Every structure is written in C-alpha cells, then in structure tokens.
Amino acid sequence: MTAVGRLGAELIQVHHGFDPQRFMAPRGDAAGGYAWFLGSELDNAQAVVLVAERDGDLVGYAYAGLEPQSWKELRDPAGFIHDVVVVEHARQEGIATRLVEAASRWLEEAGAPRVMLWTAERNAPAQRLFARLGFRRTMIEMTREAGERPPARPARRPRPGRRPRH
C-alpha cells in the first residue's frame, strides 16, 4: 500500500493546488496516512481498491465503494468512484479509462444501480475523460469560506418613467 499511498498524497497535492481553501493541504506523512486509509478499506466488502501496474511498478489506482441512499444528497443508493489517479509518465495510455471501467464494473456487479463520481472544477482532462465514458454533470459544488461575504450591492435606482415602490 506504500506506493498507492504516495499516489494518494499526489492527489491531495494536486487538489490543494487547484483550490487551497477547499482542499486539504498535504501534512506530515500524507502518503502514510493515505496508505493507512486505503489499506483499511481492503477489508470493507462495500469498497474496492484497484491498481494498475506496468513491469511491476504501480502506475495508477482507483478507489470506489457502494453508498447507501442519502436523504441529504437527494439520491438513492449508488456506486461512487472516489479516486482515480495515474502517474504522470503513464497518462494518455488508456490506464485511467481501464481503471474507471473496472471500478464501474465492480460497482455494478455489486448491485449499484448507477455510478457517480466527483471531479475538481479545474481538472478539465478528468472531466473530458469522464464525459467520454458516459458520465453526465448532475451537481455543482459551490464553496464559500466562513466569514466571506460578497460586497454590498448598491441600491437600485428606479427606471425612468417608473415610480419607486414604497
């Protein structure tokens, strides 16, 4: 799991680079923490960690799991692909496609009626990949940091020819 943890730490770093306020910063032993987390999922019958190797070296992984109905998310049970990561030097070779399809197949065989995933707003290559594989946009996450408010809008002036409302 050490190599998978390193890729997980890269995932944290990349997302933090997209939006440092939204995504957690890599701290301490992020690779060890991610390896521990994904390792703990190996005994979970509702989750899967798939790896892609080339010549004995890890070049990517996918992490997915079954999610129950969620009233807060307004959705029925679903399979969820949480992570898809491919090392930089092995991108554009179809590895991410094979990982997404393998994770989707596992989820569907485990009973998921649909497969969902999230991708960062700034991760256009991943968005193109997922769209090509048949995923559609269904939600947009929006974030506002605590204490931030938009500047006050100036009062509207009445249009010419209209009387102001009282």
Secondary structure, DSSP 8 states (H G I E B T S, - for coil): -HHHHHHHHHHHHHHHHH-TTTS----SSHHHHHHHHHHHHTT-TTEEEEEEEETTEEEEEEEEEEE--BTTTTB-SEEEEEEEEE-GGGTTSSHHHHHHHHHHHHHHHTT-SSEEE---TT-HHHHHHHHHTT-----------TT------------TT-----
